[in-house]
Amino acid sequence: MAKRITGSLLSAMVLASSLLCSSVAGAAEQADPLQSPMWDYTRQIFLGQMPWQFDARVKVSAPPFAEDPTQVPITVDASALDGEIDKVIAWADLNPIQHIFTWFPGDKVKPRVSLRIKVQQATPVRAAVLTRDGVWHVGGVQLEAAGGGCTAPSTGNADPYWESHLGEIASRRFGSAQSSRYRFKVVHPMDTGLVNNIPEFFLEQLELRDSAGKAVVKMQLYPPVSENPVFTFDLKGNVGQHQLWLRDNSGNEFEQTL
């Protein structure tokens, strides 16, 4: 005998069907715009189970082709989300070591950073911005490259220069009434550990501190950052003197007043 479906049960079934259709439609809308085979994997690794969305306000800039895969300039700009950001994570989907940096931009710095990275092959390069409402906002760019950047030995390993100049910092400041831009270069081989007989050796912590010793910028760095890395930060207002502090994975610490 066929069971009778009550009005309330029928309404519940219609609602469930509607929610399922909405869920499927939402999943389709969130299809990876860069069509990477690693997206689902990297999303779980870096974003976990937290809510996320692709967001054009998170801009990742890179050259259309990496002429030198060991020195690829990229810029991550989340200025459109300024004032709402907890942290920023950047990674390259198809690198053997994917994680590039985790950045904690404070209230005194604009959420925009430029640096150079290594890539092993053509790959999407992404940035995910965690806002204070607990949602990740994801942007990215497709970077074309001939490859080999992560498994090429650093030039420092063939030149004794770096041993006597390790950690030397060259910096420059560009100031205006509205902002101050810091650009600095650090002598360091940034070895990935992927080359035979060359151990992993890289800068892993960076802080830009104000005159009171408080960090206005904090970054965790990883081996895909290029050898002798160059960083650019923009601070809000024409602020006073700052101290740059770095530490590598061997415990060496480097400091300089900028």
N, C-alpha and C positions, 0 to 999 in steps of 0.2 A: 504494500500500500504506500502510495506516495505521501511524504510528510508535508504537512501544511506549513508554508512559510509565512510567519506573522509579519505585520507591517514594520515592527521595530527591527526584526531580524533582517528584513529586506533593506531597510534603511542603512543598517550597519554594513551589509554587504556592498551596497552602492558606495558608501563612504570609503570602505577599504579599497575598493577598486579604483576610486578617484585618487586616493593617496598613492596607490601603486603607480598609476599613470603619471602623477605629478613627480614621483620619485624618479621614474625612468626618464621623463622629460628633463628633469634637473640634471641627471647624470649625463644626458646627451649634450646639454648646454655647457657642461664642464669638461667636455672632451679636450684633451691637451692640444692647444693651438700649434705647438711645435712637433707634435706627432712622434714623440720619443718612445722607443720601446722600454725605456727605463723609468718612465714617469711614475707609474704605480709603485715601483720599488722605492725610488728616491722620496716620493711623497710620504710613504710610511716611515722611512728612516729618519727624515728631517722634520716632518710635521706631526708624526704619530697619528693619534685618533682625534686631534683637535679639528674644529671646523675650519674650512679654507675656501678660497675662491680665487680664480684668475682675476687680476685687476690691472687695467691699463695704467693706473696711477703709479704703479711700481715699474720704473723704467730701468732697463739694463742696456747699456750701449757698448758696442764692440765693433771693430772693423769688419767689413763684409768677408774678408779673407785674412787669415793670420800669416803674414809673410814670414815671421819668425815665431814658431810655436812655443819657444821658451820665454818670449817677452810679448805677451798679448795685452794691450791696454784695454781695461774695462772700466765702466763707471756705473755705479748703482745709485739711483736717484729716487728717493721716496719723499720728496719735498711736499707732495700733495697730501701726505698723511702726517705732516709735522705736528708735533704736540700730542700725538696719540700712540707713539711707538714705544714698545718695550725692547724689542731686539730685531736684528736682521741677520738672516743666514743666506750665504751664497754658495752655490755648488755648480759643478759641471757634470752633467748626466753620464757622459761616456768616458770620463777620466778614470784611470785605475784607482786614483785617490780622488774622490769626488768633492769633499768638503774643502772650500776655499777659505772662508772666514765666518765667524760669528761676531757680530758687532752690536755694542750697546751704546747707541748715541744718546748722550745726555741732553738736557734741556738747553744747554748753551751751544750746541753744535747743530748745524743744519744736517738733515739726514741725507747726505750726499757724500760719497767717497769714490776716489779713483785710485787704481793700482794696476799692476801688471801681473799676469798669471801664466802658467804653463798649461798647454793642452796636448793630449796624446793623439787626438784625431778630431775630425769635425764633430761638434757636439752642441747641444743646447746649453747655454749658461743661464742660470736662474738665480733670482733673489726672492726670498720670502720674508715678508714683514709681519711681525706679530704685533697687533694693536692691543690696546688696553682692555678692549672688550673680549679678548680671547680668541680672535679670528686671525688666521694667516691670510695675507694678501700676496699673491704670487705673480711675478712678472719674469720675462726672460727674452732671450734673443738666440737665434741660430748662428753659430760661429763656424765658418768653413775653414779648414786647415789641412795641410799636407800631413801633419802629425809628427809624433816622436818627441814632443817637448818634455814629457814626464820621465822618459827613460834616457834622455841625453845627459851625460855628466856635466856638472857645472864647469865653467871655464876656470873658476878659482882652483879646482883640483889640479890643473896643469900649470898653475902659476903660484909661486910662493908668496906673492904680494899679499893675498888675502889673510895669511897667517899673522902678519905684522900689522894689518889694518882692520882686522875683524872688529865689527861693531862701530866703525867710524861713521859719523852722521854728518851729512851736508844738508843744510836746511835753508829755506827762504820763506819770508813772510810778505804777503801783499795785503795792505790794509786800506780800508775806506771807512767812512762814517757808519756804514750799514753792516760791514762784515770784515773779517780777517781770514785770509786764506793761508794755510800752512802747507808747504810742499817739502818733503824731506826724503832723502835717499840713505839707505843703511847698507854698509858693506857686509854681506853675509852670503855664503854659497847656497843656502836653502836647498840642500840635497834631499831628494825624495826617498832614498833608501831602495830605489828600484834598479840601481846600477850595481853590477857585480863589484864587491869589495869596497863599496863606498857606503858607509852607514848613513842612516837618516840623521840629518843635522839641519835644523830650521828654527827660525824665530817663531815662538808660539804665543807670546803675550806682548801686547802693546798698550800703553796708557799715555794719554796726554793730560798732564796735571796742571792746575792753575797755581798761582803764587802761594796759596794756602796748602798746597799738596793734595787737593781733591781732584780725582780723575774726572775730567769732562768728556773724555772719549776712552772707551775700553774695547779692545778687540782680541779675539782668540784667532790665531793664524795657523794655517796648515800648509803642508809641503807644496801644493799647487801654486802658492805665491812665488813669483819669479825670483831668481837670483838677484842680489843687490836691489831689493825691492824699493820702489818709489811710491809714496802715499801722498794723497792730497785730501785735506779736510777743510771745510768752511765753518768758521765759528761766527756766532751772531754778535754783531757790534764790534767796535774797535777796542778789543779787550787788551788787558795787560800781558805781562810776560808768562810764558808757559815752559814746562819741563817735559821732555819726552823721555819715557822709560820703556825699555824692551828687555825681554828675557827669552833665551832660546832653550831648546829641549835638553841641553847639556848643563843648564844652570848658570850660564854666563849672563850677566846683566850689563846693560848699556844705558847711559843717561847723558842728556845734553840739554842745556837751556836754549830754547829757540828764540 
